[in-house]
Amino acid sequence: MTTQLRTGPPTDRAAFQLADWALFCVVGLIWGSSFLLIKIGLDTLDPGLITWARIALGALTLKVIRRNGPPVDRADWSRIVVLSVVWVAVPFTLYPIAEQHINSAVTGLLTGATPFFAGIFGAAYFHRTPGNLQKLAMAVGFAGVALISGGSSTGGGTALLGVVLVLAATACYGYAANLAAPLQHRYGSVSLMANMLALAAVWTLPLGLAGLPHSQVAVAPVVATGVLGVIGTGVAFALMASLVGRVGATRASFITYLIPLVALVLGAAFLSERVSAIALAGGGLVLVAAFLASRPEP
């Protein structure tokens, strides 16, 4: 029996359906917790080992979920290889390194630029120009992310290296979201992501091996990395690909506007961080942006 999350062609002008909202919220919650999990993992584990373990565990998870899938056309393997690099290997390598230099709030702000990159790449290379409501949602959402980050980034540094690394990762996400949409429709999200993560695990294996001598085994970092791999990578990537296939790359990328909001709540709950009025106002704008992105375009 084949386990797939298939969708029809992306409806990037229609209103979100209930299933679209469910995917949007679940993936936002999962990925919003990723920064906290990475920070916990970095306590004793090398960034390269976290990257490889996350990808490898995600690939194994999807292998269990998938069971079997449709054969991939030879012409599409090159696109899947590109996806394994730009959607997984490169950004997953950059984020743990970047979080050694900047705090999670600034990382969330920069990650909020993903819809901009998705819109730019979509218009330049994939003939997918964002509609007027989506452009408005970009502006409102980015303003909300800025308020959340400005209201909760009193600690930690903002080193130029960390900023550059996160921006590079964000640009990769914007391009990958556009490239994944037709492939997801053709092969199903689980099959596509299983192949992509398996390839990325090969590319990042040298990083994992190099990080072993610089890592120490401790319960909390190991558990955090395991959750990051199984749930935050395997399950979340399958759901995200399904969302891209349903609503289009640009609107699916608006999920990055929920990430800082989730990170803010988790920081207050588990790290006793104080939530400022500015951050709460930014959270309201994020929700407005998500609503605007979900509305049908004329």
C-alpha positions in Angstrom: 0.0 0.0 0.0 1.4 3.4 -0.9 1.3 6.2 1.7 1.2 9.5 -0.1 -0.1 13.0 0.5 -1.1 13.9 -3.0 -2.7 17.1 -4.1 -4.0 18.7 -7.2 -2.3 21.6 -8.9 -1.5 24.5 -6.6 -4.4 26.9 -6.1 -2.5 30.1 -5.3 -5.4 32.3 -6.0 -8.2 30.5 -4.1 -9.1 30.7 -0.4 -7.4 28.3 2.0 -9.5 25.2 2.7 -9.7 23.6 6.2 -6.9 21.1 5.3 -4.7 24.0 4.1 -5.1 25.8 7.4 -4.4 22.6 9.3 -1.2 22.0 7.4 -0.2 25.7 7.7 -0.6 25.7 11.5 0.9 22.3 12.2 4.1 22.9 10.2 4.4 26.4 11.7 4.3 25.0 15.2 6.8 22.3 14.4 9.3 24.5 12.7 8.8 27.3 15.2 10.2 24.9 17.8 13.3 24.1 15.7 15.4 27.0 17.0 14.8 25.9 20.6 15.8 22.3 19.8 18.9 23.4 17.9 20.0 25.6 20.8 19.6 22.6 23.2 21.5 20.3 20.8 24.4 22.8 20.6 25.0 22.4 24.3 27.1 19.3 23.7 26.8 18.5 20.0 28.8 19.9 17.1 26.8 21.8 14.5 27.8 19.4 11.7 26.7 16.4 13.7 23.3 18.0 14.4 22.9 18.8 10.7 23.6 15.2 9.6 21.6 13.5 12.4 18.6 15.7 11.7 18.6 14.9 8.0 19.4 11.1 8.5 16.6 10.7 11.1 14.2 12.6 8.8 15.1 10.3 5.9 14.5 7.2 8.0 11.2 8.5 9.2 9.9 9.1 5.7 11.2 5.7 4.6 8.9 4.1 7.2 6.0 6.3 6.3 6.4 5.9 2.5 6.8 2.1 2.2 6.8 2.5 -1.6 6.2 5.2 -4.2 6.0 5.9 -7.9 9.3 5.6 -9.9 11.0 8.9 -10.6 11.6 9.9 -14.2 15.2 10.2 -15.1 14.8 13.9 -16.1 13.4 14.7 -12.6 16.3 13.2 -10.6 18.5 16.2 -11.4 15.8 18.5 -9.9 15.5 16.3 -6.8 19.3 16.5 -6.4 19.1 20.3 -6.6 16.4 20.2 -4.0 18.4 18.0 -1.7 21.1 20.7 -1.7 19.2 24.0 -1.6 16.3 22.9 0.6 18.2 20.6 3.0 22.0 20.3 2.9 22.9 23.9 2.6 20.3 25.6 4.9 20.4 22.8 7.5 24.2 23.2 7.7 24.0 27.0 8.0 21.4 27.4 10.7 23.3 25.6 13.6 26.4 27.6 12.7 24.5 30.9 12.5 22.8 30.3 15.9 26.3 30.3 17.4 26.5 34.0 16.5 23.0 35.4 16.6 20.0 34.8 18.9 16.8 33.0 17.9 14.7 36.2 17.6 17.1 37.7 15.0 17.2 34.3 13.2 13.4 34.3 13.2 13.3 37.8 11.7 15.7 36.9 8.9 13.8 33.7 8.2 10.7 35.8 7.7 12.2 37.0 4.4 11.5 33.6 2.8 8.2 34.9 1.1 10.2 37.6 -0.5 12.7 35.2 -1.9 9.9 32.8 -2.9 8.1 35.6 -4.7 11.3 36.9 -6.5 12.4 33.4 -7.6 8.8 32.5 -8.6 8.5 35.6 -10.8 12.0 35.4 -12.2 12.4 31.7 -13.0 9.0 30.0 -12.5 6.5 32.5 -14.0 4.6 32.8 -10.7 4.0 36.4 -9.9 2.4 37.0 -6.4 -1.0 38.6 -6.5 -1.8 42.0 -4.8 -3.1 40.4 -1.6 0.0 38.2 -1.3 2.2 41.3 -1.8 0.3 43.1 1.0 0.6 40.0 3.2 4.3 40.0 2.6 4.6 43.6 3.9 2.3 43.2 6.9 3.9 39.9 7.9 7.4 41.2 7.6 6.5 44.2 9.8 5.0 41.8 12.4 8.2 39.6 12.4 10.2 42.8 12.8 8.2 43.8 15.9 8.4 40.3 17.4 12.1 40.2 16.9 12.7 43.8 18.1 10.6 43.1 21.2 12.4 39.9 22.2 16.0 40.2 21.0 17.5 42.0 24.0 20.0 39.2 24.6 22.6 37.7 22.3 24.7 39.1 19.5 23.9 39.9 15.9 27.2 39.1 14.3 27.4 39.8 10.6 28.5 36.2 9.9 25.3 34.8 11.4 23.1 37.3 9.6 24.7 36.4 6.2 24.4 32.7 6.9 20.7 32.9 7.7 19.9 35.1 4.7 21.7 32.6 2.5 19.6 29.8 4.0 16.4 31.8 3.5 17.2 32.4 -0.1 17.6 28.7 -0.6 14.2 28.1 1.0 12.6 30.6 -1.4 14.0 28.9 -4.5 13.3 25.4 -3.2 9.7 26.1 -2.5 9.1 27.0 -6.1 11.0 24.0 -7.5 9.2 21.5 -5.2 5.6 22.4 -6.2 5.4 20.5 -9.5 7.5 17.6 -8.2 5.2 17.2 -5.2 2.2 17.1 -7.5 3.9 14.4 -9.7 5.2 12.1 -7.0 3.4 12.9 -3.8 5.0 14.8 -0.9 6.2 11.8 1.1 8.0 10.1 -1.8 9.6 13.4 -2.9 10.9 14.3 0.5 12.1 10.7 1.3 14.3 10.8 -1.9 15.5 14.3 -1.2 16.4 13.7 2.5 18.2 10.5 1.6 20.4 12.3 -0.9 21.0 15.2 1.6 22.1 12.7 4.2 24.8 11.5 1.9 26.0 15.1 1.1 26.2 16.0 4.9 27.7 12.7 6.2 31.3 14.2 6.1 30.1 17.0 8.4 28.6 14.5 10.8 31.8 12.5 10.9 33.9 15.6 11.4 31.7 16.7 14.3 31.9 13.5 16.2 35.2 14.2 18.0 33.9 17.6 19.1 30.6 16.3 20.6 29.6 14.8 23.9 26.7 12.5 24.6 24.1 14.1 27.0 20.4 13.3 27.3 18.8 16.6 26.6 20.9 17.5 23.4 20.5 13.9 22.0 16.7 13.9 22.6 16.3 17.4 21.2 18.2 16.4 18.0 16.1 13.2 17.7 12.9 15.2 17.9 14.3 17.7 15.4 15.1 14.9 13.0 11.9 12.7 13.3 9.3 15.4 13.7 10.9 18.6 12.7 12.4 17.2 9.5 10.8 14.0 8.4 7.1 14.6 9.3 7.3 18.4 8.8 8.9 18.3 5.4 6.2 15.9 4.1 3.5 18.2 5.4 5.2 21.3 4.0 5.5 19.7 0.5 1.8 18.9 0.6 1.0 22.5 1.5 3.2 23.8 -1.4 1.4 21.5 -3.7 -2.0 22.7 -2.5 -1.6 26.5 -2.3 1.6 27.3 -4.2 5.1 28.2 -3.2 4.7 31.8 -2.2 1.7 31.4 0.0 3.1 28.3 1.6 6.3 30.3 2.4 4.2 32.6 4.5 4.5 29.9 7.2 7.8 31.6 8.1 5.8 34.4 9.6 4.4 32.0 12.3 7.9 30.7 13.2 9.0 33.7 15.4 5.6 33.8 17.1 6.0 30.1 18.1 9.6 30.7 19.1 8.5 33.6 21.3 5.9 31.5 23.1 8.3 28.6 23.7 10.9 31.0 25.0 8.4 32.4 27.5 7.2 28.9 28.5 10.6 27.1 28.8 13.2 29.8 29.2 11.1 32.2 31.3 11.5 35.0 28.8 9.3 38.1 29.3 6.9 38.8 26.4 6.9 42.5 25.6 3.9 44.5 24.3 5.7 45.2 21.1 6.2 41.4 20.5 2.5 40.8 21.1 1.6 43.5 18.6 3.9 41.9 16.1 2.2 38.6 16.7 -1.2 40.2 15.8 0.3 41.5 12.5 1.6 38.0 11.8 -1.9 36.6 12.1 -3.3 39.3 9.9 -0.7 38.5 7.3 -1.6 34.8 7.4 -5.2 35.7 6.9 -4.5 38.0 4.0 -2.4 35.3 2.3 -5.2 32.8 2.6 -7.8 34.9 0.9 -8.8 34.4 -2.8 -7.2 36.7 -5.3 -9.5 38.5 -7.8 
